Amino acid sequence: FQLPADLTKMHLTDNPHPQVTHVPSSQSGCSIASDSGSSSLSDIYQATESEMGDVDLTGLPEAPVDSEDEEEEEDEDIDRTSDPLLGRDVVRECLEKEPADKTDDDIEQLLEFMHQLPAFANMTMSVRRELCSVMIFEVVEQAGAIILEDGQELDSWYVILNGTVEITYPDGKSESLCMGNSFGITPSLDKQYMNGVVRTKVDDCQFVCIAQQDYWRILNHVEKNTHKVEEEGEIVMVKEHRELDRSGTRKGHIVIKATPERLIMHLIEEHSIVDPTYIEDFLLTYRTFLTSPLEVGNKLLEWFTVDSLRDKVTRVVLLWVNNHFNDFEGDPAMTRFLEEFEKNLEDTKMKGHLRLLNIACAAKAKWRQITLQKPSRDSPLFFSLLGGSDKGFGIFVETVEIGSKAAEAGLKRGDQV
């Protein structure tokens, strides 16, 4: 997920990889490009998308639980990655291999390590992977060694993996670069020359180097495969063309960067075959770039009034309730949103979808105890009940007076007593 550090605005430049980059205070992400699996609710929803009448549902399946074998594998992964020295040894073994000798596993190891470095922060996963496949490892043992002379023709892009280097400029000013910073060529085939002298400041400085031809080819290829969406002269979304298999049957555009408003809008747009879990990924990450979930909720209620968008909006809400019920249970405003959405389903007679919503809420709800004190026996309760043995179903809270002691105590419409 490669997002602007601001988290509120998308930042795009014509040259996202400057000659010298500095370590930012934080790196955050807001674009959606995960390969996570689809929620179990999706299968149920698809079965009811084309229904004309009511549906018979016996229950809402929970998300699959990892098996013991998978848990053991995860424990092994945690043990392996929890030792930083062991992790560095594995990375170094991969780095010391010639590019032609690197296996897919080697590249994945390098990718896992490199994506943490600021020099690779604004690159997509596919770009990082290609760079990892061609990078060369170099070590400078002693401090004070000159790596590049002032005016020397450049032929590589360098990223520091260990140690510190100092760039002394012709005007006498100097700058220190440390782990994760980069220097050298920009992504162009033009002849470029070093401005200043680069020398090591400590012993055992380690670098990865990427030849100019490879660096230009990889980044230029990405630019050709990138589609930018503009609105009123501003770039609001960037999509990248990807192919998930060599047959070419699974290919399309995936969102890699966008403004928060455009990310919300994409919830109800057509999603590419290479980006099937966009909704799930958005619901998992929206807290990092939105101040309130109501920004999404209010848009969904607005779009629900449009006939052609109704099914898509309902799918988003069902996935939201099924995967992140705490967003509603712990937020009175979101609880009211859910009640309004439920009423909309009733008014439009979408009975199958309404039943799915009720099942999802019932499956995710938790037991809780509420104490409501009354000043006297005859004092009103400020809530009403529905159901009982004569109705053939349990006792539920039908209404709760807004702002009452019952509401303050946490009683909610739909609670089963």
Secondary structure, 3 states (H helix, E strand, C coil): CCCCCCCCCCCCCCCCCCCCCCCCCCCCCCCCCCCCCCCHHHHHHHHHCCCCCCCCCCCCCCCCCCCHHHHHHHHHHHHHHCCHHHHHHHHHHHHCCCHHHCCHHHHHHHHHHHCCCHHHCCCCHHHHHHHHHHCEEEEECCCCCEEECCCCECCEEEEEEECCEEEECCCCCEEEECCCCEEECCCCCCCCECCCEEEECCCCEEEEEEEHHHHHHHHHHHHHCEEEEEECCEEEEEEEEEECCCCCCCEEEEEEEECHHHHHHHHHCCCCCCCCCHHHHHHHHHHHCCCCCHHHHHHHHHHHCCHHHHHHHHHHHHHHHHHCCHHHHCCHHHHHHHHHHHHHHHHCCCHHHHHHHHHHHHHHCCCCCCCCCCCCCCCCCCEEEEEECCCCEEEEEEEECCCCHHHHHCCCCCCEC
